Amino acid sequence: MQTAIGQFEHSAALRDGLGDEVHRHLLALGRAEQDAFLTETVTDWEKRRFFERA
């Protein structure tokens, strides 16, 4: 996901096509979604792993 956000951030074609304001908004939204996923999501692997340790 970081790669996609980085590509979106550095894409002049998307910035030109969407306009600066929309581009910045979508970039902030993508980063917030990524942050939420990385900090709030518990994967199936984590559930199994921590259950085994309990």
Buried (B, 14 or more C-beta within 10 A) or exposed (E): EEEEBEEBBEEEEBBEEBEEEEBEEBBEEBBEEBEEEEEEEEEEEEEEEEEEEE
